[in-house]
Amino acid sequence: MSDAASSSKDLYAVLGVSKEASNEEIRRAYRKLARRHHPDVNPGDKAAEERFKDVSVAYDVLGDAAKRKLYDEFGHEGLQSGFDPARAREYRRWAESGQGFSFRGGAADFGFGGGGRGRRRRRPSAEGPSFADLFGDMFGAAAEAAEAEAAPLDLEQALEVDFLDALRGTTLDVSVRRPVPCAQCAGSGRVSRHACTSCGGSGRIEQRKKLVVKIPAGVGDGSRVRVPGKGAISPRTNKAGNLVFVVRVRPHPFIERQGKDLTMDVPITVPEAVEGAVITVPTPSGPVRLRVQPGSQSGQRLRLRGRGAPDPKGGAAGDLYVRLMVMVPPAGAPALAEALAEALAEIGKAYREDPRAHIRL
């Protein structure tokens, strides 16, 4: 999770939606803000770049049902690596029951297993031992080591990919963090009779590693890219799990994607719409010459076969749909306006009926 997600920012406020917003409302808000603040639309604008990052982080959480549930229940704390919601809920139940213990701290005391920092060490208090203190004393490092062993070895991490890079395929340099056996205690959690001071008795520490990840051409938002053997490493068996990247594709300011098909709005002039023309259309695979038929209407779609998204599994590529948008010239000098008015009057005579006559409510 990025720094933005660990801050105090309200992710719902970042996207400008309420906590009751539907998935579709969240998606629309994200696309709108991402287009507005996209680096390609605001070159050199640092403020827009930071805003775009915040919006992307917010959607990464709120656009994922599991992450959104954790955020709603525990806030930013629930998004931290290693957070254990079951332990946090158990702590909350004890705290609310008041079973003769002092419940100091918050859900974070029970949310995290051993990482690079190990267990939290609590200072003695005049209030007496807390439930967390007693739990640690009762089970100690052996319980933490057993918990670390039972933890899943496969890891997931969100990976943001540019829209065109997702279509064309790319390689990305990625920094990841994963639990590995502690070198000082060889993953046992103990040194002699004492808990290992390096891992806090968990048997694992956090390792930072840089990887080069290959993104296949045609991956879509939510696609999963698996990197074998780069997940967590068991402190007992030294077996490594897999690292799975969940792809988050940044929206493009001009192209929309549905499955393997792409849709792009392309402006044309009034003469081109009336008389027809051959125009050049930029596509993800290069410019294409496209014939606009005489009498084309605004909103009309033209299909370019095979110019959509490739199939990552090797199937046929999708299609690119060009949506024509007839652009009326802006108001100009009085002389030009007069000539344009005369031309429009002649064009108006070409309409055989009221274009809105078929609309009935």
Sine and cosine of phi, psi and omega as CSV:
sin_phi,cos_phi,sin_psi,cos_psi,sin_omega,cos_omega
0.00,0.00,0.69,-0.72,-0.06,-1.00
-0.96,0.29,0.17,-0.99,0.01,-1.00
-0.87,0.49,-0.55,0.83,-0.03,-1.00
-0.88,0.47,-0.60,0.80,-0.03,-1.00
-0.96,0.29,-0.41,0.91,-0.02,-1.00
-1.00,0.02,-0.01,1.00,0.01,-1.00
-0.99,0.10,-0.13,-0.99,-0.05,-1.00
-1.00,-0.04,0.21,0.98,-0.04,-1.00
-0.93,0.37,0.67,-0.74,0.09,-1.00
-0.98,0.18,0.92,-0.39,-0.09,-1.00
-0.91,0.42,-0.52,0.86,0.06,-1.00
-0.92,0.39,-0.64,0.76,0.02,-1.00
-0.92,0.39,-0.57,0.82,0.03,-1.00
-0.86,0.52,-0.65,0.76,0.01,-1.00
-1.00,0.02,-0.14,0.99,0.02,-1.00
0.95,0.32,0.56,0.83,0.02,-1.00
-0.82,-0.57,0.28,-0.96,0.04,-1.00
-1.00,0.09,0.23,-0.97,0.01,-1.00
-0.93,0.36,-0.29,0.96,0.03,-1.00
-1.00,-0.07,0.11,0.99,-0.07,-1.00
-0.88,0.48,0.60,-0.80,0.05,-1.00
-0.97,0.23,0.22,-0.98,0.04,-1.00
-0.87,0.50,-0.62,0.78,0.00,-1.00
-0.92,0.38,-0.64,0.77,0.03,-1.00
-0.90,0.43,-0.63,0.78,0.04,-1.00
-0.92,0.40,-0.67,0.74,0.00,-1.00
-0.90,0.44,-0.68,0.73,0.00,-1.00
-0.91,0.42,-0.66,0.75,0.01,-1.00
-0.89,0.45,-0.66,0.75,0.02,-1.00
-0.89,0.45,-0.74,0.68,-0.03,-1.00
-0.88,0.47,-0.65,0.76,-0.01,-1.00
-0.89,0.45,-0.73,0.68,-0.04,-1.00
-0.95,0.30,-0.61,0.79,0.00,-1.00
-0.90,0.43,-0.62,0.78,0.06,-1.00
-0.92,0.40,-0.66,0.75,-0.04,-1.00
-0.90,0.43,-0.63,0.78,-0.12,-0.99
-0.96,-0.28,0.16,0.99,-0.04,-1.00
-0.86,0.51,0.69,-0.72,0.01,-1.00
-0.83,0.56,-0.51,0.86,0.01,-1.00
-0.94,0.35,-0.46,0.89,0.02,-1.00
-1.00,0.05,-0.42,0.91,-0.03,-1.00
-0.81,-0.58,0.90,0.45,-0.04,-1.00
-0.88,0.48,0.77,-0.64,0.05,-1.00
0.99,0.13,-0.03,1.00,-0.03,-1.00
-1.00,-0.03,0.98,-0.21,-0.05,-1.00
-0.91,0.41,-0.62,0.79,-0.01,-1.00
-0.89,0.45,-0.69,0.73,0.03,-1.00
-0.91,0.42,-0.59,0.81,0.01,-1.00
-0.90,0.44,-0.69,0.73,0.03,-1.00
-0.92,0.40,-0.65,0.76,0.03,-1.00
-0.89,0.46,-0.64,0.76,0.02,-1.00
-0.89,0.46,-0.65,0.76,0.03,-1.00
-0.90,0.44,-0.69,0.72,0.02,-1.00
-0.87,0.49,-0.69,0.72,-0.01,-1.00
-0.90,0.44,-0.65,0.76,0.00,-1.00
-0.91,0.42,-0.66,0.75,0.01,-1.00
-0.91,0.42,-0.68,0.73,0.00,-1.00
-0.88,0.48,-0.67,0.74,-0.01,-1.00
-0.94,0.33,-0.55,0.84,0.04,-1.00
-0.85,0.53,-0.57,0.82,0.01,-1.00
-1.00,0.07,-0.82,0.58,-0.12,-0.99
-0.96,0.27,-0.36,0.93,0.05,-1.00
-0.99,0.12,-0.09,1.00,0.02,-1.00
-0.93,-0.38,0.88,-0.48,-0.12,-0.99
-0.84,0.54,-0.67,0.74,-0.04,-1.00
-0.93,0.36,-0.70,0.72,0.00,-1.00
-0.92,0.39,-0.62,0.79,0.00,-1.00
-0.90,0.45,-0.63,0.78,0.02,-1.00
-0.89,0.45,-0.69,0.73,0.03,-1.00
-0.90,0.44,-0.68,0.74,-0.02,-1.00
-0.90,0.43,-0.67,0.74,0.00,-1.00
-0.89,0.45,-0.57,0.82,-0.07,-1.00
-1.00,0.06,-0.63,0.77,-0.13,-0.99
-0.87,-0.50,-0.08,1.00,-0.05,-1.00
0.96,0.27,-0.42,-0.91,-0.06,-1.00
-0.90,0.44,-0.46,0.89,0.00,-1.00
-0.86,0.51,-0.59,0.81,-0.02,-1.00
-0.94,0.34,-0.15,0.99,-0.02,-1.00
-0.99,-0.12,-0.10,1.00,-0.05,-1.00
-0.95,0.31,0.51,-0.86,0.02,-1.00
-0.87,0.49,0.76,-0.65,0.04,-1.00
1.00,0.03,0.01,1.00,-0.03,-1.00
-0.89,0.45,0.72,-0.69,-0.03,-1.00
-0.92,-0.38,0.98,-0.18,-0.05,-1.00
-0.90,0.44,-0.53,0.85,-0.01,-1.00
-0.90,0.43,-0.69,0.73,0.02,-1.00
-0.93,0.38,-0.62,0.79,0.00,-1.00
-0.90,0.43,-0.64,0.77,0.02,-1.00
-0.93,0.37,-0.62,0.79,0.03,-1.00
-0.88,0.47,-0.68,0.73,0.04,-1.00
-0.88,0.48,-0.67,0.74,-0.02,-1.00
-0.90,0.44,-0.66,0.75,0.01,-1.00
-0.89,0.45,-0.68,0.73,0.05,-1.00
-0.90,0.44,-0.66,0.75,-0.03,-1.00
-0.89,0.45,-0.59,0.81,-0.03,-1.00
-0.99,0.17,-0.37,0.93,-0.04,-1.00
-0.99,0.14,-0.46,0.89,0.00,-1.00
0.86,0.50,0.82,0.58,-0.07,-1.00
-0.99,0.13,0.64,0.77,0.08,-1.00
1.00,0.02,0.04,1.00,0.03,-1.00
-0.95,-0.32,0.28,-0.96,0.11,-0.99
-0.99,-0.10,0.85,-0.53,-0.05,-1.00
-0.97,-0.22,1.00,0.05,0.00,-1.00
-1.00,-0.05,0.42,-0.91,0.06,-1.00
1.00,0.06,-0.35,-0.94,-0.06,-1.00
-0.68,-0.73,-0.27,-0.96,-0.04,-1.00
-0.88,0.47,-0.40,0.91,-0.06,-1.00
-0.89,0.46,-0.46,0.89,-0.01,-1.00
-0.87,0.49,-0.48,0.88,-0.01,-1.00
-0.91,-0.41,0.07,1.00,-0.08,-1.00
-0.99,0.16,-0.39,0.92,-0.20,-0.98
-0.85,-0.53,0.66,-0.75,0.16,-0.99
-1.00,0.02,-0.16,-0.99,-0.05,-1.00
-0.92,0.38,0.75,-0.66,0.12,-0.99
-0.78,-0.63,-0.56,-0.83,0.01,-1.00
-0.91,0.41,-0.44,0.90,-0.07,-1.00
-1.00,-0.06,-0.25,0.97,0.00,-1.00
0.97,0.24,-0.24,-0.97,-0.01,-1.00
-0.95,0.33,0.46,-0.89,0.12,-0.99
-0.96,0.26,0.72,-0.69,0.08,-1.00
-0.98,-0.18,0.83,-0.56,-0.08,-1.00
-0.98,-0.19,0.64,-0.77,0.05,-1.00
-0.97,0.24,0.56,-0.83,0.08,-1.00
-0.87,0.49,0.52,-0.86,-0.04,-1.00
-0.72,-0.69,0.49,-0.87,0.05,-1.00
-0.90,0.44,-0.30,0.95,-0.01,-1.00
-0.97,0.26,-0.18,0.98,-0.05,-1.00
0.99,-0.11,0.07,-1.00,-0.08,-1.00
-0.94,0.33,0.58,-0.81,0.08,-1.00
-1.00,0.04,0.24,-0.97,0.05,-1.00
-0.86,0.51,-0.64,0.77,0.00,-1.00
-0.90,0.44,-0.64,0.77,0.03,-1.00
-0.88,0.48,-0.74,0.67,-0.04,-1.00
-0.91,0.42,-0.62,0.79,0.02,-1.00
-0.87,0.50,-0.71,0.71,0.00,-1.00
-0.91,0.41,-0.64,0.77,-0.02,-1.00
-0.93,0.37,-0.59,0.81,-0.05,-1.00
-0.94,0.33,-0.68,0.73,-0.12,-0.99
-0.95,-0.31,-0.47,0.88,0.13,-0.99
0.86,0.51,-0.45,-0.89,-0.11,-0.99
-0.93,0.37,-0.48,0.88,-0.02,-1.00
-0.89,0.46,-0.65,0.76,0.02,-1.00
-0.91,0.42,-0.65,0.76,-0.01,-1.00
-0.93,0.38,-0.63,0.77,0.02,-1.00
-0.91,0.42,-0.65,0.76,0.03,-1.00
-0.90,0.43,-0.63,0.77,0.03,-1.00
-0.90,0.43,-0.66,0.75,0.02,-1.00
-0.89,0.46,-0.63,0.78,0.00,-1.00
-0.91,0.41,-0.60,0.80,-0.04,-1.00
-0.98,0.20,-0.25,0.97,-0.04,-1.00
-0.90,0.44,0.58,-0.82,0.01,-1.00
-0.90,0.44,0.59,-0.81,-0.03,-1.00
-1.00,0.03,-0.41,0.91,0.03,-1.00
-0.97,0.23,0.71,-0.71,-0.01,-1.00
-0.89,-0.46,0.53,-0.85,0.08,-1.00
-0.88,-0.48,0.58,-0.82,0.04,-1.00
-0.53,-0.85,0.71,-0.70,0.05,-1.00
-0.95,0.31,0.59,-0.80,0.00,-1.00
-0.70,-0.71,0.89,-0.45,-0.02,-1.00
-1.00,0.07,0.76,-0.65,-0.06,-1.00
-0.78,-0.63,0.67,-0.75,0.06,-1.00
-0.90,0.44,0.54,-0.84,-0.08,-1.00
-0.83,0.56,-0.78,0.63,-0.04,-1.00
-0.94,0.33,-0.55,0.83,0.07,-1.00
-0.90,0.44,-0.60,0.80,0.03,-1.00
-0.91,0.41,-0.57,0.82,0.03,-1.00
-0.96,0.28,-0.67,0.74,-0.12,-0.99
-1.00,0.01,-0.33,0.94,-0.11,-0.99
1.00,0.04,0.55,-0.84,-0.05,-1.00
-0.29,-0.96,0.10,-1.00,0.17,-0.99
-0.85,-0.53,0.64,-0.77,-0.06,-1.00
-0.80,-0.60,0.65,-0.76,0.14,-0.99
-1.00,0.08,0.87,-0.50,-0.11,-0.99
-0.81,-0.58,0.68,-0.73,0.10,-0.99
-0.98,-0.20,0.81,-0.59,-0.04,-1.00
-0.82,-0.57,0.36,-0.93,0.08,-1.00
-0.85,-0.52,0.72,-0.70,0.00,-1.00
-0.57,-0.82,0.51,-0.86,0.06,-1.00
-0.97,0.25,0.71,-0.70,0.04,-1.00
-0.72,-0.69,0.35,-0.94,0.03,-1.00
-0.86,0.50,0.64,-0.77,0.03,-1.00
-0.94,0.34,0.78,-0.63,-0.03,-1.00
-0.94,0.33,-0.53,0.85,-0.09,-1.00
-0.93,0.37,-0.62,0.79,-0.02,-1.00
-0.93,-0.37,0.14,0.99,0.00,-1.00
0.84,0.54,0.49,0.87,0.07,-1.00
1.00,0.09,0.05,1.00,-0.03,-1.00
-0.99,0.11,-0.39,0.92,-0.07,-1.00
0.99,0.10,-0.07,1.00,-0.05,-1.00
-0.77,-0.63,0.61,-0.79,0.17,-0.99
-0.82,-0.57,0.93,-0.38,-0.18,-0.98
0.87,0.50,-0.85,-0.53,-0.01,-1.00
-0.97,-0.23,0.14,0.99,-0.12,-0.99
-0.91,-0.41,0.41,-0.91,0.09,-1.00
-0.91,0.41,0.64,-0.76,0.00,-1.00
-0.89,0.45,0.76,-0.65,-0.02,-1.00
-0.98,0.21,-0.30,0.95,-0.03,-1.00
-0.98,0.19,-0.66,0.75,-0.05,-1.00
-0.94,-0.35,0.00,1.00,0.00,-1.00
0.94,0.34,0.34,0.94,0.04,-1.00
1.00,-0.03,-0.02,1.00,-0.05,-1.00
-0.99,0.13,-0.37,0.93,-0.05,-1.00
1.00,0.08,-0.09,1.00,-0.02,-1.00
-0.72,-0.70,0.51,-0.86,0.11,-0.99
-0.80,-0.60,0.22,-0.98,-0.02,-1.00
-1.00,-0.07,0.78,-0.63,0.01,-1.00
-0.92,-0.38,0.73,-0.69,0.10,-0.99
-0.99,-0.12,0.73,-0.69,-0.07,-1.00
-0.61,-0.79,0.62,-0.79,0.05,-1.00
-0.98,-0.19,0.74,-0.68,-0.01,-1.00
-0.80,-0.60,0.44,-0.90,0.17,-0.99
-0.96,-0.27,0.91,-0.42,-0.10,-1.00
-0.96,-0.29,0.78,-0.62,0.04,-1.00
-1.00,-0.01,0.85,-0.53,0.03,-1.00
-0.99,-0.17,0.91,-0.42,-0.03,-1.00
-0.91,0.42,0.51,-0.86,0.05,-1.00
-0.90,0.43,0.74,-0.67,0.08,-1.00
0.99,-0.13,0.05,1.00,0.00,-1.00
-0.90,0.43,0.57,-0.82,-0.01,-1.00
-0.94,-0.34,0.10,-0.99,0.02,-1.00
-0.89,0.46,0.78,-0.62,-0.04,-1.00
1.00,-0.04,-0.12,0.99,0.05,-1.00
-0.89,0.45,0.43,-0.90,-0.03,-1.00
-0.89,-0.46,0.79,-0.61,0.02,-1.00
-0.93,-0.36,0.89,-0.46,-0.11,-0.99
-0.99,-0.14,0.75,-0.66,0.08,-1.00
-0.90,-0.44,0.97,-0.24,-0.08,-1.00
-0.90,0.43,0.62,-0.79,0.13,-0.99
0.96,0.27,0.18,0.98,-0.03,-1.00
-0.91,-0.41,0.30,0.95,0.06,-1.00
-1.00,0.03,-0.41,-0.91,0.00,-1.00
-0.93,0.36,0.43,-0.90,0.01,-1.00
-0.93,-0.38,0.77,-0.63,-0.01,-1.00
-0.93,0.36,0.75,-0.66,0.04,-1.00
-0.95,0.32,-0.27,0.96,-0.01,-1.00
-1.00,-0.05,-0.77,0.64,-0.10,-0.99
-0.98,-0.18,-0.19,0.98,-0.06,-1.00
0.90,0.43,0.26,0.97,0.03,-1.00
-0.98,0.20,0.66,-0.75,-0.01,-1.00
-0.97,-0.25,0.67,-0.75,0.10,-0.99
-0.99,0.10,-0.23,-0.97,-0.01,-1.00
-0.96,-0.28,0.45,-0.89,0.09,-1.00
-0.96,-0.27,0.83,-0.56,-0.05,-1.00
-0.90,-0.43,0.86,-0.51,0.06,-1.00
-1.00,-0.08,0.81,-0.59,0.08,-1.00
-1.00,-0.10,0.91,-0.41,-0.14,-0.99
-0.97,0.23,0.77,-0.64,0.15,-0.99
-0.90,-0.43,0.93,-0.36,-0.06,-1.00
-1.00,0.00,0.83,-0.56,0.05,-1.00
-0.93,0.37,0.68,-0.73,-0.01,-1.00
-0.93,0.37,0.45,-0.89,0.03,-1.00
-0.99,-0.16,0.60,-0.80,-0.04,-1.00
-0.92,0.38,-0.31,0.95,-0.09,-1.00
-0.83,-0.56,-0.22,0.98,-0.10,-1.00
-0.85,-0.53,0.69,-0.72,0.12,-0.99
-0.93,-0.38,0.50,-0.87,-0.02,-1.00
-0.82,-0.58,0.70,-0.72,0.14,-0.99
-0.73,-0.69,0.95,-0.31,-0.09,-1.00
0.90,0.43,-0.82,-0.58,0.04,-1.00
-0.99,-0.11,-0.07,1.00,-0.02,-1.00
-1.00,-0.04,0.59,-0.81,0.02,-1.00
-0.89,-0.45,0.52,-0.85,0.07,-1.00
-0.75,-0.66,0.73,-0.69,-0.03,-1.00
-0.70,-0.71,0.76,-0.65,0.08,-1.00
-0.99,0.16,0.78,-0.62,0.00,-1.00
-0.82,-0.58,0.87,-0.49,0.01,-1.00
-0.95,0.30,0.60,-0.80,0.16,-0.99
-0.71,-0.70,0.38,-0.93,-0.02,-1.00
-0.99,0.13,0.25,-0.97,0.04,-1.00
-0.88,0.47,-0.73,0.69,0.05,-1.00
-0.86,0.52,-0.63,0.78,0.02,-1.00
-0.90,0.43,-0.61,0.79,0.02,-1.00
-0.94,0.35,-0.63,0.78,-0.06,-1.00
-0.97,0.23,-0.73,0.68,-0.14,-0.99
-1.00,-0.09,-0.29,0.96,-0.11,-0.99
1.00,0.03,0.39,-0.92,-0.02,-1.00
-0.20,-0.98,0.21,-0.98,0.17,-0.99
-0.93,-0.37,0.87,-0.49,-0.06,-1.00
-0.89,-0.46,0.36,-0.93,0.06,-1.00
-0.98,-0.18,0.82,-0.58,-0.04,-1.00
-0.91,-0.41,0.82,-0.57,0.10,-1.00
-0.96,0.26,0.73,-0.68,0.04,-1.00
-0.80,-0.59,0.28,-0.96,0.02,-1.00
-0.84,0.54,-0.41,0.91,0.00,-1.00
-0.98,-0.21,0.17,0.99,0.03,-1.00
0.84,-0.54,0.27,-0.96,-0.03,-1.00
-0.91,0.40,0.56,-0.83,-0.02,-1.00
-0.73,-0.68,0.65,-0.76,0.08,-1.00
-1.00,0.07,0.79,-0.62,-0.09,-1.00
-0.78,-0.62,0.73,-0.68,0.01,-1.00
-1.00,-0.01,0.82,-0.58,0.08,-1.00
-0.99,-0.15,0.85,-0.52,-0.06,-1.00
-0.97,0.25,0.50,-0.86,0.07,-1.00
-0.85,0.53,0.64,-0.77,0.02,-1.00
0.98,0.19,0.34,0.94,0.01,-1.00
-0.92,0.39,0.56,-0.83,-0.05,-1.00
-0.96,-0.28,0.45,-0.89,0.09,-1.00
-0.91,0.41,0.74,-0.67,-0.06,-1.00
1.00,-0.08,-0.19,0.98,0.02,-1.00
-0.92,0.40,0.64,-0.77,-0.05,-1.00
-0.95,-0.32,0.70,-0.72,0.08,-1.00
-0.89,-0.45,0.68,-0.73,-0.08,-1.00
-0.98,-0.21,0.72,-0.69,0.14,-0.99
-0.94,-0.35,0.97,-0.24,-0.08,-1.00
-0.91,0.42,0.68,-0.73,0.09,-1.00
0.96,0.28,0.11,0.99,-0.01,-1.00
-0.98,-0.18,0.21,0.98,0.03,-1.00
-1.00,0.02,-0.49,-0.87,-0.04,-1.00
-0.98,0.21,0.66,-0.75,0.10,-0.99
-0.92,0.38,0.33,-0.94,0.08,-1.00
-1.00,-0.05,0.89,-0.46,-0.02,-1.00
-0.86,0.51,-0.38,0.92,-0.02,-1.00
-1.00,-0.04,0.07,1.00,0.08,-1.00
0.99,-0.11,0.08,1.00,0.04,-1.00
-0.98,0.21,-0.17,-0.98,-0.02,-1.00
-0.94,0.34,0.56,-0.83,0.05,-1.00
-0.96,0.29,0.35,-0.94,0.06,-1.00
-0.98,0.19,-0.14,-0.99,-0.02,-1.00
-0.93,-0.36,0.40,-0.91,0.10,-0.99
-0.96,-0.29,0.83,-0.55,0.03,-1.00
-0.97,-0.22,0.83,-0.55,0.04,-1.00
-0.99,-0.11,0.87,-0.49,0.01,-1.00
-0.99,-0.16,0.91,-0.41,-0.06,-1.00
-0.97,0.26,0.71,-0.70,0.02,-1.00
-0.81,-0.59,0.96,-0.29,-0.04,-1.00
-0.96,0.28,0.85,-0.53,-0.05,-1.00
-0.98,-0.20,0.84,-0.54,0.07,-1.00
-0.99,0.15,0.70,-0.72,0.00,-1.00
-0.90,0.44,0.55,-0.84,0.01,-1.00
-0.94,0.34,0.36,-0.93,0.05,-1.00
-0.89,0.45,0.69,-0.73,-0.05,-1.00
-0.83,-0.56,-0.54,-0.84,-0.02,-1.00
-0.91,0.41,0.44,-0.90,-0.02,-1.00
-0.81,0.59,-0.66,0.76,-0.01,-1.00
-0.89,0.46,-0.67,0.74,0.02,-1.00
-0.92,0.39,-0.64,0.77,-0.01,-1.00
-0.88,0.47,-0.62,0.78,0.01,-1.00
-0.91,0.41,-0.70,0.71,0.01,-1.00
-0.90,0.43,-0.62,0.79,0.00,-1.00
-0.92,0.39,-0.63,0.78,0.01,-1.00
-0.88,0.47,-0.65,0.76,0.03,-1.00
-0.90,0.43,-0.67,0.74,0.01,-1.00
-0.91,0.43,-0.65,0.76,-0.01,-1.00
-0.92,0.39,-0.56,0.83,0.04,-1.00
-0.89,0.46,-0.64,0.77,0.03,-1.00
-0.93,0.37,-0.64,0.77,0.02,-1.00
-0.89,0.45,-0.63,0.77,-0.02,-1.00
-0.86,0.52,-0.52,0.86,0.00,-1.00
-0.93,0.36,-0.33,0.94,-0.06,-1.00
-0.98,0.22,-0.29,0.96,0.03,-1.00
-0.96,0.29,0.81,-0.58,-0.06,-1.00
-0.99,0.13,-0.38,0.93,0.01,-1.00
-0.44,-0.90,0.15,-0.99,0.05,-1.00
-0.90,0.44,0.87,-0.50,-0.05,-1.00
-0.90,0.43,-0.23,0.97,0.01,-1.00
-0.97,-0.26,0.14,0.99,-0.08,-1.00
-0.90,0.44,-0.44,0.90,-0.08,-1.00
-1.00,0.08,-0.09,1.00,-0.05,-1.00
-0.99,0.14,0.86,-0.51,0.03,-1.00
-0.74,-0.67,0.77,-0.64,0.00,-1.00
-0.97,-0.26,0.00,0.00,0.00,0.00
